Amino acid sequence: MSHISIIGTGNMARTIGTRAVAGGNTVEIMGRDRAKAADLAKALGGGTTTGDWGTAPAGDIVVVALLYDGVVPAVTQYGDTLAGKVVVDISNPFNATFDGLAHREETSIAQEIAKAAPADAHVVKAFNTVFRHVLEKGRPDIFLAGDDPRAKASVGAFVESLGLRPLDVGGLKMAHWLEGAGVITVGLANHGVGNLDFALSVRELPG
């Protein structure tokens, strides 16, 4: 069982929170609008609590479930309250036409979080290659990127509690390529697959 704090009250916060509660994890919701956070906590049930925006998260794992342009400002605002925490970035920084990344250099939102967060916080990129309704109803693979093995192991255990398979793709610099994979999912949805009812996954050859 993991202790999870979710910063955000949107659709992904709800979906991850729902699976987290079902997986036996303790969950805290933190939103700028405390009433929305309280409503989501009540909907999730399972003893889900609410925390004040900007105060120290109760969870050991902090999932930042915000639109990409709000992620780094939120982490900056939380500041030292994130010391020692595992911070999970799920965002996709799409450009205006959804066929590229909003940042032009080879970085990622996760790497920018690492610059803004306390030195002893550990950032992991995860969940960004999965459409929300697929995460809600399916059993997609969840790709992880991060520099700290213990942090990735704790996020991996959390992912497994959701009934999903975590797959480690390497260090935090790989978060840039996971964000690129997010762009690929949109391209597939618009072209090769033609719908949103799929997820990227790994299929191993028979032994």
N, C-alpha and C positions, 0 to 999 in steps of 0.2 A: 504493500500500500504506500502511495506517495501523498505528500502534502502539497497541494497545488494552489497557487494564486493565479487568477486570470485577470489581467488588466484589459478591460474592454467589456462591452455589453452587446456587441453585434452578433451576427449570425454564426461566425466561427467560434466566438466565445461560448455561445449557447450549445453548439454542436460538440465542441471539445468538452465542455462542462458536463453535458448529458452523458457522454461516453465515460468520462472520468468518474462520475458518481456511480454509474452502472458497474464500473470496474472495481468499486470498493475504495476509491481514493477520497480523501477529504478535500473539499474545494472551497475557496474563498473567491468572491467576485469583487472587483474594484473598478468603479466607473466614475467619471466626472459628475454624472448625474446619479446621486445616491439613490433616488427613487427607482430609476431604471435598474440599478444594481440590485436593489432589494427585490424588485419584481422578478428579475432573472434568478436570483438565489432561491426565491420561493418556488418558482417553476421547476428548478432543478431538483429541489428536495434533498433528501439524504443528509440533512444537517448542514447544507451549504450556508456559509456565512457571508457577510459583506464587510469590506474594509474601506476606510476613508481614502480617497484619492491622494496620492503623494506620501502616505504614511508607510511604515515598514510592512511589507507583505508578510503574512503569516506562513506562507508556503515556502518549502525549500526550493521548489521549482516554480518559476514565475513565467507564465505564458503571456507574452505581449500580443494581444489579439486586436490590433489596431490597423487602420490603413497605413501604408508604408510611410507617408509623409508625416505621420504623427508619432512614429515609433521612437526615433532618436530624441525628439523633444520630450517625450514622456519619460524615457530612461534618464535623460538629463535632469528632469524635475525630481524624479525619485532619488537620484543621487546616491548618497552613502547608505540609504535604506536597503539597497541591493547588494551590499557587501556580503560576500560569502554565498550568494544565491546562484542558482543555475537559471539563466535568463534564456528563454526560448523565443526566437523570432520566427513568425510564421508568414511574414508579409511577402508580397510580390510587387516590386516597383516597376509596374508596366508603364510604358510611354502612352501618349494620348491615343495612338492607333493600335495598341495592344500587339505590336509586332516587334517589340524591342524593349530594352530596359530604360528607365528614366535617367539613370546615372550613366554617364558616357565612359567613365574610366573603369578599370578592372577592379571594382570593389563590390560590396554588397551592403544591404542594410544591416546584416548581422555583424560585418566587420566594422561598420560605423558605430554600432552599439558598443562593441568592445572598446572603442576609443573613448566613448562617453561614460561608460560604466566604471564603477570602482575596480581597481586593479585585481582584487581577489574575487570578482564576479566572473562566472564562466558562461560564455555565450554559445548556444547551440542553435543551428538552423534546422527547422523541421516543419512538416505538414504543408509546405508551400506548393507542392506538386499535385495536390489532391483537391478537386472541386468539393465544395461544402456538402452537397447532397450525397456525393459518393462517400465522403467521410462519415456522414450520418447513417447511411444504409448499407454500405459495403464493407469489404475487408481489404482495403488497399495496402500496399507496401508504403512505409514511411521512411523516407531518406533523411539521414542525419549528417550534419557537418559540424565539427567543433575541434578545438585544440586540446581540450582537457579530457583524458580518457574516463575519469570518474564521472564527470558531468554527462558525457555521452552515455555511459552505462546507466546512470540514473534516469535519463530521458528514455533510453531504450527500455528499461523496466517499466516505466510509465506507459510507453506505447504498447508493450505487451499486455499490460493490464486492461487496455482498451480492446483487446482481442485482435491486435494488428501486429504485423511483422516489421521491426526496425531494421534498417540496413545502413551501415556506416559507410559514407563515401569519402571520408578523410578529414583533413584539417579544415579550419574555418575559412581558408581561402577558397575552398570548394563551394562555399555558400554562393559565390558569384555564379557558378555553373548550375547550382540548383535553381537560382533565380532564372537563369536561362532556360532550364528545363520547364519552369513555369510558363515561359513564353511558348515553348514547344507545345505544351498541353492546349493552350489557346489556339495555336495554329492547327493542331490536329482536330480540335472541336469544330473549327470553322471550315476545314478542308477534308483531310483524309478520313476522319471518323464521321464527322458531320453531326455530332451531338455531344452532350456533356456527360454521358453515362459511361465513363471509363476512367481509368487511372494508369499512369505509368507503373510498370512492375517488372520484376526480374524473374525469369523462368529458367531454371537450371536444367541442363541436359541430363537424361537418365544416366545413372552410374554404370 
